[in-house]
């Protein structure tokens, strides 16, 4: 059965500069004495790629030969992305187009000092609550990834009502979307994955330690990037070793790949020590490539790399 992936679908535009980002003040002040700034730079390298958490997770699950149903709201400009999903044989049955909206857009500017300027337009993502969890499809589990605020809340309620267990992956939306109601959302989920950088926020908002949070879910997974992961489940703490990429070219989308690895392990009923290793390996493979959906591999090659990295075979 497929995995339902609730989250955003977006176009990512990446601009790479061969100079430093800088503000150049104009020579003239306005009538009130204020000096405006004029920011100008040449763009030698520009990439427009397919992204969004739902799209990225579904793409990574597809690489692992696991069927995914990305569920999100998109705009009238979604055509190229739709063609890409069709080419990858990823279902669009749960994607809803919203008229008079753009698909979510992310614009990221990198300079020579690795400074980053990001602008994000949510567009059709703001209407994700109009897209309901399907009840006519057989789904074994789901994930709620960053999406429109109301949509994330409604989809959690709908999954609970339909009895579909889900992984809560708040990602970048954690502080902005949930705030004080984070604990109630956690208690609706079956599993939760967060990046270690978000631990302080979680502790501050809930007043709970990682071990105490883990008692509210079947498992709490702390993503530590190339340093692996920590998994708390059934009173046991697992320290999962990471995978060191040959080169880290781009960390965008790495956490989505990590999430896909967890879902693969859950869907195949794999133990947490191995599931954490699958997720960490997915993180590292993605980091070795630019873009969020540019890496590719066969399941057999993934299993071979898993054995070379961790010293034992991945059976499932």
C-alpha positions in Angstrom: 0.0 0.0 0.0 1.2 3.6 -0.7 2.3 6.2 1.8 0.4 9.5 1.9 2.7 12.5 1.9 0.9 15.6 3.1 3.0 18.7 2.5 4.1 21.4 0.0 5.0 21.3 -3.6 7.1 24.2 -4.8 9.4 25.6 -7.4 12.9 26.3 -6.1 14.9 29.0 -7.9 18.6 29.1 -6.8 20.8 32.0 -7.8 24.6 31.6 -7.2 26.8 34.7 -7.2 30.5 35.1 -7.8 30.5 38.1 -5.5 29.4 39.2 -2.0 25.9 40.3 -1.3 26.1 44.0 -0.6 23.8 47.0 -0.4 24.8 50.0 -2.4 23.2 53.2 -1.0 21.8 55.6 -3.6 23.3 59.1 -4.0 20.1 60.9 -3.4 17.8 61.1 -0.4 14.1 61.4 -0.6 12.0 64.4 0.5 12.2 63.2 4.1 16.0 62.7 4.1 15.9 58.9 3.9 18.5 57.2 1.8 17.3 54.2 -0.3 19.3 51.2 -1.1 19.7 49.7 -4.6 20.9 46.1 -4.7 22.3 45.0 -8.0 24.3 41.9 -9.0 25.0 39.8 -12.1 23.7 36.2 -12.0 26.2 33.8 -13.6 24.4 30.6 -12.4 20.7 30.1 -12.0 18.8 26.9 -11.4 15.1 26.3 -11.3 14.2 23.0 -9.7 11.3 21.0 -8.4 10.9 21.0 -4.6 8.6 21.3 -1.7 8.6 18.8 1.2 5.8 16.5 -0.2 7.5 16.4 -3.7 10.9 15.8 -2.2 9.8 13.0 0.1 7.7 11.3 -2.6 10.7 11.5 -5.0 13.0 9.8 -2.4 10.4 7.1 -1.6 10.1 6.4 -5.3 13.9 5.9 -5.5 13.5 3.3 -2.7 10.8 1.6 -4.8 8.1 2.6 -2.3 4.8 4.0 -3.7 4.1 7.5 -2.5 1.0 9.7 -2.8 2.1 13.4 -2.5 -0.9 15.5 -1.3 -0.7 19.2 -1.7 -2.2 22.3 -3.4 -0.6 23.8 -6.4 -1.2 26.7 -8.8 -2.1 27.1 -12.5 1.6 27.2 -13.3 2.2 23.6 -12.1 2.5 22.1 -15.6 6.2 21.5 -15.8 6.2 19.9 -12.3 3.3 17.7 -13.2 5.2 16.5 -16.3 8.2 15.7 -14.0 6.0 13.7 -11.6 4.5 11.8 -14.5 8.0 11.0 -15.8 9.0 9.7 -12.4 5.7 7.7 -12.3 4.6 9.5 -9.1 0.9 9.8 -8.6 -0.9 13.1 -8.8 -4.2 11.8 -7.6 -4.0 13.7 -4.3 -2.7 17.0 -5.8 -5.3 19.7 -6.1 -4.9 22.8 -8.4 -6.1 26.1 -7.0 -7.1 28.6 -9.7 -5.8 32.1 -9.6 -2.8 31.1 -7.5 0.9 30.4 -8.2 2.5 27.2 -7.0 4.6 27.9 -3.9 7.9 29.6 -5.0 11.3 29.7 -3.1 14.0 32.1 -4.3 17.5 31.4 -2.8 20.5 33.6 -3.4 24.0 32.3 -2.5 27.1 34.5 -2.6 30.8 33.6 -2.6 31.0 33.7 1.2 28.1 31.2 1.4 25.7 33.9 2.7 22.1 33.1 1.8 19.1 35.3 1.1 15.8 33.5 0.8 12.4 34.7 -0.3 9.4 32.4 -0.1 5.9 32.9 -1.6 3.5 30.3 -0.3 0.9 30.8 -3.0 -1.5 27.8 -3.4 0.1 26.2 -0.3 -2.1 28.6 1.8 -5.1 26.7 0.6 -4.0 23.3 1.6 -6.9 22.9 4.0 -9.2 22.6 1.0 -7.5 19.3 0.2 -8.9 16.6 2.3 -7.2 13.3 3.3 -8.7 10.7 0.9 -10.9 8.0 2.5 -11.4 6.0 -0.7 -7.7 5.0 -1.0 -5.9 2.2 0.9 -3.0 3.9 2.7 -0.8 2.2 5.2 0.7 5.3 6.9 1.2 9.0 6.3 3.5 11.9 7.0 2.6 15.5 7.7 5.3 17.7 6.4 5.5 21.5 6.3 2.5 23.0 4.5 -0.2 25.6 5.0 -0.9 26.1 8.8 -4.6 25.2 8.7 -4.0 22.4 6.3 -1.5 20.7 8.7 -3.9 20.9 11.6 -6.9 19.7 9.6 -4.9 16.8 8.0 -3.8 15.6 11.4 -7.4 15.5 12.6 -8.5 13.7 9.5 -5.8 11.1 9.7 -6.7 10.4 13.4 -10.4 10.1 12.4 -9.6 7.6 9.6 -7.2 5.6 11.8 -4.1 6.2 9.6 -0.9 6.5 11.7 1.3 9.4 10.7 4.8 10.7 11.1 4.9 14.3 12.2 7.7 16.1 10.4 7.3 19.9 11.2 10.6 21.0 9.7 10.9 24.7 9.1 7.3 25.3 10.1 7.8 24.3 13.7 8.1 27.7 15.4 6.0 29.6 12.9 3.0 27.3 12.7 2.6 25.6 16.0 4.0 27.6 18.9 2.2 26.7 22.1 0.0 24.0 20.6 2.9 21.9 19.6 2.3 19.3 22.3 -1.3 18.7 21.3 -0.2 18.1 17.7 2.5 15.7 18.9 0.0 13.7 20.8 -2.1 13.1 17.7 0.9 11.7 15.8 2.4 8.2 16.0 6.0 9.2 15.4 7.9 12.5 15.3 11.1 13.5 13.6 12.9 16.9 14.2 16.3 18.3 13.5 18.6 18.7 16.5 18.6 22.5 16.0 14.9 22.6 16.9 15.4 20.8 20.3 15.7 24.0 22.3 12.4 25.3 20.9 10.6 22.1 21.7 12.0 22.1 25.2 10.9 25.7 25.8 7.4 25.3 24.4 6.6 21.9 26.1 8.8 22.0 29.2 9.7 18.4 28.4 12.9 16.6 27.7 13.4 14.3 24.7 12.8 11.3 26.8 9.6 12.7 28.1 8.4 13.7 24.6 9.2 10.2 23.4 6.6 8.9 25.9 3.9 10.7 24.0 4.7 9.0 20.7 5.8 5.5 19.5 9.2 7.0 18.6 11.0 10.4 18.6 13.8 10.7 16.0 16.4 13.4 16.3 18.0 14.1 12.9 21.7 15.1 13.3 22.6 15.4 9.7 25.9 13.8 8.7 26.4 12.8 12.3 23.5 10.4 12.2 20.5 10.3 14.5 19.2 9.6 18.0 16.0 7.5 18.3 13.9 7.3 21.5 11.4 4.4 21.4 9.8 2.3 24.1 12.1 3.6 26.8 15.3 2.8 24.7 17.7 5.3 23.3 19.4 4.4 20.0 22.6 6.2 18.9 22.6 5.9 15.1 25.9 6.5 13.2 25.8 8.8 10.2 27.1 8.5 6.7 29.8 11.0 5.7 29.3 12.3 2.2 32.3 12.5 -0.1 31.4 16.1 -0.7 28.6 18.2 0.7 27.3 20.2 -2.3 23.9 21.2 -1.2 22.0 20.5 2.1 18.6 21.7 0.8 16.2 18.7 0.8 18.5 16.5 2.9 16.0 16.5 5.8 13.2 15.5 3.4 15.4 12.6 2.2 16.0 11.6 5.8 12.3 11.6 6.4 11.7 9.3 3.4 14.2 6.9 4.9 12.3 6.8 8.1 9.0 6.1 6.2 10.7 3.3 4.3 11.7 1.7 7.5 8.3 2.1 9.1 6.5 0.7 6.0 8.7 -2.4 6.0 8.6 -2.9 9.8 12.4 -2.5 10.1 14.0 -2.1 13.5 14.9 1.4 14.6 18.7 1.0 14.5 18.5 0.0 10.9 15.8 2.5 10.0 17.9 5.3 11.4 20.8 4.2 9.3 18.6 4.1 6.2 17.5 7.7 6.9 21.1 8.9 7.6 22.3 7.3 4.3 19.5 9.0 2.4 20.6 12.3 4.0 24.2 11.9 2.9 23.4 10.8 -0.7 21.2 13.9 -1.2 23.9 16.1 0.2 26.3 15.0 -2.5 24.1 16.5 -5.2 22.8 19.9 -6.0 19.0 20.4 -6.0 16.4 18.4 -4.1 15.4 15.9 -6.8 18.6 15.6 -8.9 20.1 12.5 -7.1 19.3 9.1 -8.4 20.1 5.4 -7.6 18.6 1.9 -7.8 17.5 0.1 -4.8 20.2 -2.5 -5.3 22.9 0.1 -5.4 21.5 1.7 -2.3 21.6 -1.7 -0.5 25.2 -2.2 -1.6 26.2 1.2 -0.2 24.3 0.5 3.0 26.3 -2.8 3.4 29.6 -1.0 2.6 28.8 1.8 5.1 27.4 -0.1 8.0 28.8 -3.6 7.6 25.6 -5.6 7.3 23.0 -6.3 4.6 19.7 -4.5 4.3 17.2 -7.3 3.8 13.9 -5.4 3.1 
